[in-house]
């Protein structure tokens, strides 16, 4: 319960990921902590509005479409 509340005011989700991560990986961490599915578009829009992630010029193969990597902005 405590970690769920921390998602709203800390960057605890980033501490569970490597320095470079995909937005899907970040969303999966949040969903695991919250115990509920999040809408992909709303999650990404919220991240964009908060300005807490920054894209890097790297991509990873996912088996489908390559995913861009991001990093946390401190």
C-alpha positions as CSV (number, residue, x, y, z in Angstrom):
1,X,0.0,0.0,0.0
2,X,2.8,2.4,0.9
3,X,4.6,2.0,-2.4
4,X,1.4,2.6,-4.3
5,X,1.0,6.0,-2.7
6,X,4.7,6.8,-3.4
7,X,4.0,6.5,-7.1
8,X,2.1,9.8,-7.0
9,X,4.8,11.9,-5.4
10,X,8.2,10.1,-5.9
11,X,10.0,8.4,-8.8
12,X,10.0,5.0,-7.1
13,X,9.1,3.3,-10.5
14,X,12.4,4.5,-12.0
15,X,14.4,2.9,-9.2
16,X,13.1,-0.5,-10.3
17,X,14.3,-0.1,-13.9
18,X,17.6,0.2,-15.6
19,X,19.0,3.6,-16.6
20,X,17.4,3.3,-20.1
21,X,14.0,1.7,-20.4
22,X,11.0,1.6,-22.7
23,X,7.7,3.3,-21.8
24,X,6.1,-0.1,-21.8
25,X,8.5,-1.4,-19.2
26,X,7.8,1.7,-17.0
27,X,4.0,1.1,-17.4
28,X,4.3,-2.5,-16.5
29,X,6.1,-1.6,-13.3
30,X,3.4,0.9,-12.4
31,X,0.7,-1.6,-13.2
32,X,2.4,-4.2,-11.0
33,X,2.6,-1.8,-8.1
34,X,-0.9,-0.5,-8.5
35,X,-2.4,-4.0,-9.2
36,X,-4.5,-2.6,-12.1
37,X,-4.1,-2.1,-15.8
38,X,-3.4,1.5,-17.1
39,X,-4.5,3.0,-20.4
40,X,-1.4,3.3,-22.5
41,X,-2.3,6.6,-24.1
42,X,-3.2,8.3,-20.7
43,X,-0.1,6.9,-19.1
44,X,2.1,8.3,-21.8
45,X,0.3,11.6,-21.9
46,X,0.8,12.0,-18.1
47,X,4.5,11.3,-18.4
48,X,4.8,13.8,-21.2
49,X,3.0,16.5,-19.2
50,X,5.2,15.8,-16.2
51,X,8.3,16.0,-18.2
52,X,10.0,13.3,-16.1
53,X,11.3,11.1,-19.0
54,X,13.5,12.0,-21.9
55,X,13.9,10.0,-25.1
56,X,17.4,8.8,-26.0
57,X,18.5,8.0,-29.5
58,X,18.4,4.3,-29.0
59,X,15.8,1.7,-29.9
60,X,15.4,-2.0,-28.9
61,X,13.9,-4.8,-30.9
62,X,10.7,-6.1,-29.5
63,X,9.7,-8.7,-32.0
64,X,7.3,-6.3,-33.6
65,X,8.0,-2.6,-33.9
66,X,11.2,-1.3,-32.3
67,X,10.7,0.6,-29.1
68,X,12.5,3.8,-28.2
69,X,14.4,4.0,-25.0
70,X,13.9,6.7,-22.4
71,X,15.7,7.9,-19.3
72,X,14.6,9.6,-16.2
73,X,15.2,13.3,-16.0
74,X,16.4,14.3,-12.6
